[in-house]
């Protein structure tokens, strides 16, 4: 399956066996996306939450 990156409009290849919650990355800009839904060969992605290190711990 193929979709477009929201940041740079490059193609993102999503494996056919991808599951909800899996992370995929744009090879051009490095943005990470989470698979939200797969319906009829169409994949819906959302930008993955970035976890920042907590220096206060």
C-alpha angles and dihedrals in degrees: 000000000000131000137163130261113243091213104048104005092238120144117267116203112215116194115247090236094052116138133206110281095026117134124231129179135214108244092210104050102011097236112157121225133189121221105241102173141354117203128167095336093314119114125205117207134186127194108267118244111254114226113216124203115256106226091186095072 
